[in-house]
C-alpha cells in the first residue's frame, strides 16, 4: 500500500523525524510562548502525531538535527488549509538532508488539538 492510499483510508497517523525509530517513546513537547519570549512545556510527555501527512513530512525535514544553525518554522491548519512556513536559511540547510515518516495506527492516541494527537505510551510504527 502506498502512503497516499493510507492517507485517504483513515485510521492512521503520521510522525516525522530526522531518525528512523523502532519504538517511539513519550517525550516532552515545547511551544514558543510569545508573551514570555521562550519555549515552555506543552502538556505531559507524549508521542505526538498528526493526521496531516504534509505536516509530518515537514517535521521530518525541518528540525534541529537537519538545520542546527536555525530551525525556525511554523506550521498549522487554518480553515482546512495546511500552512508550512520557514526561512530560506532553513531551506538551504536541509537541501541534502533526509527524514523519516513513521506511520502509526491511531489506536491508543487521543486528539490533543486540531492537528495533533498524543499517546502517553510507547508506540511501534507500522
C-alpha positions in Angstrom: 0.0 0.0 0.0 1.3 3.5 -0.9 1.4 6.4 1.6 -1.1 8.3 -0.4 -3.5 5.3 -0.2 -3.1 5.3 3.6 -3.8 9.0 3.8 -7.2 8.5 2.3 -8.1 5.3 4.1 -8.2 6.7 7.6 -7.2 5.0 10.9 -3.5 6.2 10.5 -1.5 9.0 12.0 2.0 10.2 11.0 5.1 11.2 12.9 8.0 12.9 11.2 11.6 12.6 12.5 15.1 13.0 11.3 15.7 9.5 12.6 14.4 6.0 11.8 12.9 5.0 15.1 11.8 1.4 16.0 9.8 2.4 19.1 8.5 6.0 19.7 8.8 6.9 23.3 6.9 9.7 25.1 8.9 12.9 25.3 8.2 16.5 26.5 6.7 18.8 23.8 7.5 22.5 23.9 5.9 25.5 22.3 7.1 29.1 21.9 5.3 31.4 24.3 5.3 34.9 22.7 4.4 36.6 26.0 7.3 35.0 27.8 9.5 35.0 24.8 10.7 31.5 25.5 9.9 27.8 25.0 7.5 26.3 27.6 6.4 22.8 28.3 3.2 21.8 26.4 1.3 19.1 28.3 2.7 15.8 29.7 5.4 13.8 27.9 3.8 12.0 24.9 4.3 10.6 21.5 2.9 13.3 19.1 1.4 12.5 15.7 -0.8 14.2 13.1 -3.4 13.2 10.7 -1.8 15.5 8.1 0.8 13.8 6.0 2.4 17.1 4.8 2.9 18.3 8.3 4.7 15.1 9.3 6.9 15.3 6.2 7.7 18.9 7.0 8.6 18.0 10.6 10.8 15.1 9.4 12.9 17.6 7.4 12.7 20.9 9.3 14.2 20.3 12.8 17.3 20.9 14.9 19.1 17.8 13.6 18.8 18.8 9.9 19.1 22.6 10.5 21.4 23.0 13.5 22.1 26.7 12.9 18.5 27.8 12.8 15.5 25.5 12.5 12.7 28.1 12.9 9.4 27.0 11.5 5.7 27.4 11.9 3.0 25.0 10.8 -0.7 24.7 11.3 -4.1 24.3 9.7 -6.4 27.2 9.1 -9.8 26.6 7.6 -8.7 23.2 6.3 -5.6 24.7 4.6 -2.2 23.4 5.7 0.3 26.2 6.3 4.1 25.3 6.4 6.4 28.2 7.0 10.2 28.5 7.3 13.0 30.7 6.1 15.3 30.4 3.1 18.2 29.9 5.5 16.5 26.8 6.9 15.6 25.5 3.4 19.3 26.0 2.4 20.4 23.9 5.4 18.0 21.0 4.7 18.6 20.7 0.9 20.5 17.4 1.1 19.1 16.1 4.4 16.7 13.3 4.9 13.9 12.5 7.3 11.7 9.6 8.1 7.9 9.3 8.1 6.6 6.9 10.7 3.1 5.6 10.0 1.1 4.8 13.2 -2.1 3.1 14.0 -4.4 5.7 15.6 -5.5 3.3 18.3 -4.1 4.5 21.7 -4.0 8.1 20.6 -6.3 10.9 21.7 -6.9 14.2 19.9 -4.9 17.0 21.5 -5.8 19.8 19.2 -6.9 20.3 15.6 -3.8 18.9 14.1 -2.1 16.9 16.9 -2.8 13.5 18.5 -1.0 12.2 21.5 -0.2 8.8 23.1 1.2 8.6 26.6 2.6 5.1 26.0 5.3 3.9 23.7 4.2 3.4 20.1 5.6 1.0 17.5 5.4 2.3 13.9 3.7 0.1 11.3 
